[in-house]
Amino acid sequence: MWSDARRRVPILKAMRTLDRSRQLQQRAEHLLPGGVDSPVRAFRAVGGDPPFVVRAEGAYLWDADGNRYIDYFGSWGPMILGHAFPAVVEAIQQAAAHSASFGASTPAEAELAGLIKAAVPSIEKLRFVSSGTEATMSAIRLARGFTNRKYIIKFEGCYHGHADGLLVKAGSGVATFGIPGSAGVPEEIAHFTLALPYNDISAVEAAFAARPQQIAAIILEPVAGNMGCVPPHPGYLAALREITKRDGALLIFDEVMTGFRVAHGGAQQLYGITPDLTCLGKIIGGGLPCGVFGGRAETMDMLAPLGPVYQAGTLSGNPLAMAAGVATLGHLARNCEAVYVNIDETSRLVAEGVADVLSEAGVPVTTNRVGAMWTWFFTHQPVVDFATAATSDTARFGVFHRAMMESGVWLPPSQFEAIFLGTAHTPEIVEATLTAARQAVASLHEAQPAR
Ligand SMILES: Cc1ncc(COP(=O)(O)O)c(C=O)c1O
């Protein structure tokens, strides 16, 4: 039921035009599949036209038609300091003036490595790559090489990039489009990936009992973000740590999303668990393509040129990405306490404020939040794994998404993605977001009466 109070909220129909974006989309569709380079950007799950972005500053994005949006996806995570953060821009400009790439070692690699190691002490040695996908793919190869075992465990709804063996019951776009796996992944490869429900320790015990000393690693998002935000149950991560240790398997935390976001030292700091390997991406590159995997020295030294596990990259440790990373992580290190208290509180205000607006209007909503990442699931159920996330009313989420876009708030265009904010989101922006939510709920009511 929609409450009477919400019915009376005036709908401000300052209709935004997206004419230029539509033209750009049409041109793009002739050249790029779906007009995009990454599937969820096409807005197919929520409907409406994807705006084409021409610039961004702080917490705002501007599209090709001159519309301004409050950004709640932050380039899918990296922009924790806001767009065009002056120190990051300056660092990239300075590095670019000395050439975009050398294909040789640079001082900045060790500088960024030092900043990462200082924040994430489980990492003794690390290797830079160019994306989160490369980080997880390489970590799995390393785990198999180290243990001399074949199987890996991943969890339904977790996304670890698009390497073949990890596209089994994956989250993110795979979940958004309801694809169980991916065409093009041979069964023989998928066979070695055991996909289990998240937050269910008995399923993990059973898998190890069925294949003792055969499982190379468990890989997981220690706070899942790619089925929407799903925190680990109390004791879940500790139990995974215990089981892997007992069996001689490695525990890989994919902190591509949670690293430097849920805490300075990531989810492993927040929950006090030490994984064997950690994958990072997004924030560590300050918005430039960058990923990393790292862990204990004895494991990392299995990598070529020291060991037999091969891994390489033309642009790995790219000087522009290193410079942006050093500027970003340097700022986070110097302002660590203030930054994480600030973004946690701002996130709480937005997450709880909008949830209240939805609940008052009679929209069933379950809010999961860990620091500056959260999801409003359009369901009345607690969301603890992919099965419960999938009970969300994705059609209604789509209506809400379109209404928020119309009110100038750009949420991730899928129910199964986490929402992010950063240090540029001010109290005024929080207020503007709540006002937009009130308008969105009113037009949601107009568009789709209660069922
Ligand atoms: C947890 C996690 N792992 C890995 C990846 C893949 O990273 P990338 O898109 O940089 O390849 C993502 C991307 O969203 C992610 O969220």
The ligand as a MOL file (V3000), in Angstrom:
LIG
                    3D

  0  0  0     0  0            999 V3000
M  V30 BEGIN CTAB
M  V30 COUNTS 16 16 0 0 0
M  V30 BEGIN ATOM
M  V30 1 C 34.7500 -8.2890 -6.5940 0
M  V30 2 C 35.2160 -8.0740 -7.9990 0
M  V30 3 N 36.1990 -8.8250 -8.4920 0
M  V30 4 C 36.6730 -8.6710 -9.7340 0
M  V30 5 C 36.1220 -7.7240 -10.5740 0
M  V30 6 C 36.6430 -7.5650 -11.9570 0
M  V30 7 O 37.3480 -6.3610 -12.0440 0
M  V30 8 P 37.5590 -5.6650 -13.4640 0
M  V30 9 O 36.2190 -5.1930 -13.9140 0
M  V30 10 O 38.5220 -4.5560 -13.1710 0
M  V30 11 O 38.1330 -6.6870 -14.3780 0
M  V30 12 C 35.0790 -6.9290 -10.1130 0
M  V30 13 C 34.4660 -5.9290 -10.9850 0
M  V30 14 O 33.4800 -5.3240 -10.6970 0
M  V30 15 C 34.6230 -7.0980 -8.7920 0
M  V30 16 O 33.6220 -6.3640 -8.2920 0
M  V30 END ATOM
M  V30 BEGIN BOND
M  V30 1 1 1 2
M  V30 2 1 2 3
M  V30 3 2 2 15
M  V30 4 2 3 4
M  V30 5 1 4 5
M  V30 6 1 5 6
M  V30 7 2 5 12
M  V30 8 1 6 7
M  V30 9 1 7 8
M  V30 10 2 8 9
M  V30 11 1 8 10
M  V30 12 1 8 11
M  V30 13 1 12 13
M  V30 14 1 12 15
M  V30 15 2 13 14
M  V30 16 1 15 16
M  V30 END BOND
M  V30 END CTAB
M  END
